[in-house]
Amino acid sequence: MPIQDPRTRRLSPKAVTRTLALAGHAMMGVALGLGFALLTTRSDAYGIRPALMALDPTGFRLTDFAVTCALAFGVVATLTGLALTLGEEK
């Protein structure tokens, strides 16, 4: 099934729906990643904040950790959403 109709050069409604679903999964993953980073860096029970502050006292490593968590969770959630939507079609 073509994603794009060659006569009209427009995306099919199914492709638009799939793209919006994947964007939703990506945003959900980024939000969960930021929540995870907030939880682990604000609580001393996990030991992540003291370890990152020992590396760089300015706190820039905390930002790196939050961005890395957001990207990692976002990519994994997007791939999971892709697998689920492709599995639904079959």
Buried (B, 14 or more C-beta within 10 A) or exposed (E): EEEEEEEEEEBBEEBEEBEEBBEEBBEBBBBBBBEBBEEBBEEEEEEBBEEBBEEEEEEEBBBEBBBEBBEBBBBBBBBEBBEEBEEEEE
